[in-house]
Amino acid sequence: MSSEALSDIFTGKRLRSSDISPGSIAFHFDEVVLYGFATEDYHLFLHDGVALGSGEWLEQAGAARDSFMLFSPGREAVGYEFSEYFDLKSAPWGAHYFSAQESSLG
């Protein structure tokens, strides 16, 4: 995912750095960080139980395997595929994520 593609989508925001790993991605802009990740449970839910990296997974078309897609109307969409699952408990912000998720569920 190029910084050019990101600047087309996040207009007015300057990409300062990015951290990319097989199971997560983080884009650090001026005053905000955008995290993307693929947990095993969520991936299996979205993809009807087809495991990441399995033979059945690899037989799917490339766009069907995108973990997420960024797009801006009138521009070409940019997809990104994670190659591993992400363990939220390993992230320094994981506890905050779980807390926010619990409070949103009521």
Secondary structure, 3 states (H helix, E strand, C coil): CCHHHHHHHCCCCCCCEEEEECCEEEEECCCCEEEEECCHHHHHHHCCCCCCCCHHHHCCCHHHHCCEEECCCCCCCEEECCCCCCCHHHCCCHHHHHHHHHHHHC
